[in-house]
């Protein structure tokens, strides 16, 4: 009979709660009776903040999972024959590109990118496209060499040249 009277009090039957949660709720109910309106407002504000933070954490986890799967797709799609992962993405501004070399990202403007494409696509017997692009980067954008860990004869440099060759064309 005691169980039915507690159901009548709340008007609802609650789903099975964990033992600890049930104890905490019981303690909270007994404490709430002792609070004035200001204390209740404070508790409501705190509960709202906690719920908001939990939702933000959940959204961040979902976003991280989505970005992780996008990153894996990009990785598989953009692996070069050298095994290094290099790809370009359009930047937020219309004339910029993001160069991603194995997760290390840097921004190029369209003119810089087209210069490298011209270098890769030109036929010069004096040196390899990889050496020419490396020389251009060393002269004009040595930050990319340092930030992306590029070496003139390394797999990342080879992958960068492959990507420049396969993804871009010079229209005249």
N, C-alpha and C positions, 0 to 999 in steps of 0.2 A: 504494500500500500504506500510505503514511503516513496518508492520509485515513481508511482503514478502522480503523487502530489507534486514532485519536482517537475514533472512534465507539464502539469497544469500551470505552475508558476511561470515558466518561460514561454509556454505556448508552442514550443518547437522541440523536436527531438534532434539533438546534435549528433553529428557523425562521431564515431569512436575516436577519442583524442588520446594522445600518448599520456602515460601516467604523470610525467613531469609537467606537461602543458596543463593538464587538469588541475594539478596542485597550484601552479602559478595563477591560473584563472581564479581559483577559489580564493587565494590570498589577495588578488587584485580586487575581487568583489568586496571582500571584507574591508579593504583599505579605502575603496571609493566611497563607502558610506560615511567615512569620517572627513571627507574633503568638502570645502566650500566651493562656490561657483568658480572662483579664480583658480583654485587648484585643479578643478575639472577642465577648465579651458586650457590650462597648461598641459595636462595629460593628453588632451585631444590634439593639441599642437604637436606634441612630441610624437604621438602615434602617427599622425599624418606625415611628419618628417621621416620617420622610420619607413613607412610604407612607400613614400616617394623614393627614398634611397634604394630600397629593395627593387623597385621597378626599374630604376636607372641601371643598377647592377645587372639585372636580367637583360635589359636592352643592350648593354655593353657586351655581355657574353654572346648574345645572338649576333651582334654585329661582328665580333671577333671571329665567330664561327663562319659567318658568311664571307668575311674578308680572307680568312684562312683557306676556304675552299676556292675563292677567286684566285688567290696567290698560287695554290697548287695547280689550278688550270693554266694560269699564265706560265708557270714553271715548265709544265709539260709541253705547252705550246711553243715556248721560246727557247728550249734547250738547243744549243748549236751542236754541230758535229764535234766540236772540241770539248763538249760536256759542260761548258760554262753557260750560265743563264744570263742573257742580255736581252732587253727589249726597250722599246720606246713607247711612251703614251703621250697623247696630246695634252698640253698643259692647260691650265684654267684660262690663260689668256690665249687668244687665237694664234699668236705667232711664237709660241713656246712649246717645247717638248721636254718631257721628263725622261732622262736616260736612267734605266735601272740595270745595274751590273751586280748580279747576285745579291739583291736586296739593298745595295748602296745606291742612293738616288741623288741625282743632280739635275739642274735645269739648263737647257740649251735654248738659245733663240733660233729661229728658223734659218737665219743666215749662216750661223755656225754649223748647224746640221747640214745644210746644203753644201757648204764648203767641204765637209768630210765626205759627203756622198760623191762629190765631184772627184775628190782625191782617190777614193776607192774605185770609182768607175773609169778613171783615166788609165790609159795603157802606157806605162812608162817602164822601160826595160832597166832603168838604173837601179830601182829598188822595188821591194814588194809593197803592195797597198798597205799592209800592216805597218811597215816601217814609216811610210809617208804619213799615215794618219797619226801615228805616235809622235812624229816630228812636229806635225801641225799642232797637236794637243800640247806638246811641251812648250811650243812657242806662244800659243794663244790661250790655252786653258789648262795650265799645269795643275790646277786644283782638281780637275777630273782625274788625272793620272794618280794623284795622291789619294783623293777620296775613294776612288773605285779600285784602287790597288792594281792599276794596269802596268804591265811590263811589255816592252817592245816585242818580245817573242813569246809571251805567255798566252795561255788559253783564253783569258778574258779579252785580250786584244784581238785575237783571232775571231772570237765570237762577236765582238763589236763590229769588225769589218764584214763578217758574214751577214749580220743583221742590216748594216748600212747598204750592202749590195742587194739583199733580197727584199727589203721593205720599202725602199725609196727609188725613185727614178727622176732623172733630170729631164724636164720638158723644155724644149726650145722653140 
